[in-house]
Amino acid sequence: EIGQLRSIFVKFAQYLGARSDVVSSVWTDSLSKLQDACPNSSAEYVRHVIESEFKKPLEELFVSFDMQPIASASIAQVHTATISRSSGLDLFNQISDHNATDPNFDMHHTNHSIKRDDSGSLAVIVKVQHEDVKEIMTADMVIAIHIAKIATRFDSRWELMTTLLEGWKKTMDDELDFRIEAQNMTE
């Protein structure tokens, strides 16, 4: 099962799953499930990441937090939560301020989307990066590029694969940095 591999293998499979012009519908039907149905990270890991990012217990940050993700893909999983209007706006401002002014602020592991309602609370979406995914994906991509370069020595047709992988590496690096996603959400 490709989903268990995570890393770039799932990214490749997701790409192929969206390409009915390249592979048969038997493959696209199966591979498209990897868009949001990859294995979940543990609740303990999710709690640890959030509390480490914000230096507060989860219960102080959120009125409620659903540890069961609504989706889990190759890089991260998405949770629903609720925060009080006042603490939510403070938290959102803290994220925005740190993200804009502090290059050392670590927003690589969590990303947040806020939806206001009339109940005095804010429904939020919290995106949590899977454990060690950056290190695993980076190492796997370096290996894949290296293999493609070696294959190119024997068959020049592999040069296209090397170029493709190097392009994907840049895209992957951007996807792994949630500050870029947060910046795109505010534009």
N, C-alpha and C positions, 0 to 999 in steps of 0.2 A: 504494500500500500504506500503510494507516493506521499500521502499526507503525513505519515509518520516520519518521513525524512526531513521535512521542513526545508529550510534553507533555499538555495537556488533551484533545487530540483522541483520544488513546488511552484516557484516562479515560472520556470520553464513550462511545467505542466499547465499552469493557469493561462499562460500565453497560448499554448497549443489548444487549450479548451475553448478559447475565444476565436479560433481560426478555422471555421468550417470550410474555408477555401483551401486549407492546407491538409487537414486530416478528416477522416470520415466522421459521420454523425455518431457512430458508435463510440468513438474516442471523445468527441466534443461533449457528448452527453455525460460521460463519466468524468472527464477532467474539469468540466465547468463547476462541478460540486466543490472543487478546491478553492473557489473564489471566496467562500465564507464558511466552510464546514471543515476546517482543519482542527487537529487536536487542541484542546484548551490548555492554558497554563493553569497551575494549581491556584486555589484561593489563597493559600499561604504566600505564594510568590506575588500575586496581585496586591495583597495587603502590604507586603514588604516594600514593593516598588513605590506605591502611592505614599506610604508613610515616610519613606526615605526621601522622596522628592519634595514633600511639603513639610517635613520635620514636625508632623503632628499625627496623633492617632486618627485612624480612619473615621471613628465616631465623632471626632471634633470637626472634621471636614465636611461630612455628609449627614443629612437627616436620615437618608436611606441609601444603601448601595447594594445592588444585586450582584452577587459573586458569580452567578451563572451568566456568562457572556451571551449577548444576542447574536454575535457572529465571531468567528475566529478564522483568520487567514494566515498566510505564510509569515507575515512580519508581526502582527499584533492581533489582539482581540478587543472587542467593544462591549462595554458594560453600561447599563442605565443606572442613574443615581438621581438623588434629589438633594438640593442644598437650600438652606434658608436664603431668602432674598438678600439680606444684609451680608451674611458671611459669603454668599455666592458672588456678590459684586466685588467684595474685598478680594476674594480668591481670584476672580477673573482679572481684576486690576493688577494683582501681584504677578500673575502669569504674564500679562501683557507687558508690564514694566520690566520684569526680569528678562523676558524674551527680547525686548527691543534694546535694552541698554547693557545687559550683562552677558558677554559672550561665553562666560563660564557657567552660566545657569544651565543645569542639566534638564532640558526638556526632551531629551532623546527617548525617554521611556514612556511618557504619558502625554496625551493630548486631550483637550476638552472642548466640547461644544455645548453651548447653553441655549435653552429655550425657556422664555419667560411664560408664566401663566398667572391667573388671577388669584391663586390660592395663598399667596404670600411666600411661595417657594419657587424654586427654579428646577426644572427637569434638565438634567445634563447627560451628556454622553461622554464616557471616559474611555479613551483608547490606551491600552497598555501593551507595550512591546513584549514579545515572548522572551523568556530567559535566554541570555547569551546569543540571541539571534544575530546581532551585528557581527560578533566574532565568528560565528559559524558561517554566515553567508559570505563574509569577507574572505575567510580561508578557502571556502569551497569555490568562490569565484576566481581566486588566484590560481588554484589548482586547475580549474576548467580552462582558463586562459593559457596556462602553461601547457596543458595537454594539446590544446588547439595549435599552439605555436610549434610544438614538436611534430604534430601531424602535418603541418604545413611544409615542413622540411621534406616530407615524403610525397606529398600531394598538394600542389598549389591551390586546389579548390578549397582547402581548409582555411585559407587566408580570409575568406569572407566570414567564416565562423569566428575567427579571432577578432575581426573588426566588430562583429555583432556583439560578442561577449564584452569587449572593452566599452562599447556604448552602453550595454546593459549595466556594467559596473557603475558608471556615472549615475544612471537612473536609480540603481539600487542604493547607492550612497545617499542620494537625495531622499528616497523613500524611508530610509532608516533614521534620518534626522527629522524628528517631529517638529522642530522649530520652523522648518521650511513649510510644512503643512499648516502649522498655526499661522504663519505669515500669510500664506495663500488664502486662508479662511477669512482674514481681516481685510483683504484687499477687495 
